[in-house]
Amino acid sequence: MVARTLKLAGSDLGENVSVSITFVDDEAIHQLNREHRGIDRPTDVLSFSQLEGEDMGVLPEGEPLPLGDIVISLERCREQAAEYGHSFERELGFLTGHGMLHLLGYDHQTPEDEAVMMAKTEQVLGELGLKRG
């Protein structure tokens, strides 16, 4: 998922990257959402980029570039899979791809931006055989 999303997004970061993915429950993601985004409710996925903000300096040769952290609520993932009528694996792939695109600088503040993110995520899911239904 990570490598395919990097390729599809046209990233020039190369393949030697690292991403931390943490699975939590609704209570934990609710707390993170409140603390980091000021939104007092659970959400399905959060992304915390390490490419934004302070300069990371020079990485030792051969070390992967840390893109950031993706946090996924497995409770939301299960509920949304059932709601959308597809597999848990497909929903988990969607949330992971969505989180990856955020780490790469994509956002969905406008309908156009949201359409781009959705199309890229759906393309990666299709390549992995994680189709709707």
C-alpha positions in Angstrom: 0.0 0.0 0.0 2.7 2.5 0.9 4.9 1.8 -2.1 1.9 1.9 -4.5 0.6 5.1 -3.0 4.0 6.8 -3.3 4.3 5.8 -6.9 0.7 6.9 -7.8 1.1 10.2 -6.0 4.2 10.9 -8.1 6.4 11.2 -5.1 10.1 11.9 -5.6 10.9 10.6 -2.1 12.1 7.2 -3.4 11.1 3.9 -1.9 13.4 4.0 1.2 10.7 5.5 3.5 9.1 4.5 6.8 5.6 5.0 8.0 4.3 4.1 11.4 0.7 2.7 11.4 -1.0 2.4 14.8 -4.4 0.7 15.3 -6.5 2.1 18.1 -10.1 2.1 19.4 -12.6 4.9 19.1 -11.8 6.3 22.6 -8.1 6.6 21.8 -8.6 8.3 18.3 -11.3 10.6 19.9 -8.7 11.8 22.4 -6.1 12.3 19.6 -8.6 14.1 17.4 -9.5 16.4 20.3 -5.9 17.1 21.3 -4.4 17.6 17.8 -7.3 18.9 15.7 -9.7 20.5 18.3 -12.5 18.2 17.1 -14.3 16.5 20.0 -15.4 13.2 18.4 -13.8 10.0 17.1 -12.7 9.8 13.5 -11.5 7.0 11.3 -8.0 8.0 10.5 -5.4 10.6 11.5 -2.1 11.4 9.9 0.8 13.1 11.5 3.5 14.1 9.0 7.1 14.3 9.9 7.9 16.2 6.7 6.2 19.4 7.9 7.5 21.8 10.4 11.1 21.6 11.7 14.0 20.5 9.6 14.9 16.9 10.3 18.6 17.4 9.5 20.6 14.9 7.5 19.7 11.2 7.9 22.5 8.7 8.1 23.1 7.0 4.8 20.7 4.1 4.1 18.3 5.2 6.8 14.6 5.4 5.6 13.0 8.8 5.5 10.3 8.9 8.2 7.2 10.2 6.5 5.1 10.2 9.7 2.4 8.3 11.6 -1.0 7.0 10.6 -3.5 6.2 13.3 -6.6 4.1 12.4 -9.6 3.3 14.5 -10.4 -0.3 14.0 -13.9 0.2 15.5 -14.6 2.9 12.8 -13.0 0.7 10.2 -15.4 -2.2 11.0 -18.5 0.0 11.2 -17.7 1.8 7.9 -17.0 -1.5 6.1 -20.4 -2.7 7.1 -22.1 0.6 6.3 -20.5 0.8 2.8 -21.1 -2.9 2.2 -17.5 -4.0 1.5 -14.8 -6.0 3.4 -12.9 -4.9 6.4 -9.7 -5.4 4.4 -11.0 -3.0 1.7 -11.9 -0.3 4.3 -8.6 -0.8 6.1 -6.8 -0.3 2.7 -8.8 2.8 2.0 -8.0 4.3 5.4 -4.3 3.5 5.0 -4.1 4.9 1.5 -6.0 8.0 2.6 -3.6 8.5 5.5 -0.6 8.0 3.2 -1.9 10.7 0.8 -2.2 13.1 3.8 1.4 12.3 4.7 2.4 13.2 1.2 0.7 16.6 1.4 -2.7 15.9 -0.1 -5.8 17.4 1.6 -9.5 17.5 1.0 -10.5 21.1 2.0 -12.2 21.6 -1.3 -14.5 19.3 -3.4 -11.8 19.3 -6.1 -9.1 18.2 -3.7 -11.4 15.6 -2.2 -12.1 14.2 -5.6 -8.4 13.9 -6.4 -7.7 12.1 -3.1 -10.6 9.7 -3.6 -9.5 8.9 -7.2 -5.9 8.2 -6.2 -7.0 6.1 -3.2 -9.5 4.1 -5.4 -6.8 3.5 -8.0 -4.4 2.0 -5.5 -7.2 -0.1 -4.0 -8.1 -1.4 -7.5 -4.5 -2.3 -8.2 -4.5 -4.3 -5.0 -7.8 -6.0 -5.8 -9.6 -4.3 -3.0 -12.7 -3.2 -4.9 -16.1 -2.0 -3.6 -18.8 -4.6 -3.0 
